[in-house]
């Protein structure tokens, strides 16, 4: 069980180091996509 625990801890640390790339960047991309295309398409609908 010690190996599993060490691997889990290592992966959690890795996730926190790249947290922006893992979580915030896709969310920001989706929000910008919705804002831009929503603004463009609201005039045509």
Buried (B, 14 or more C-beta within 10 A) or exposed (E): EEEEEEEEEEEEEEEEEEEEEEEEEEEEEEEEEEEEEEEEEEEEE
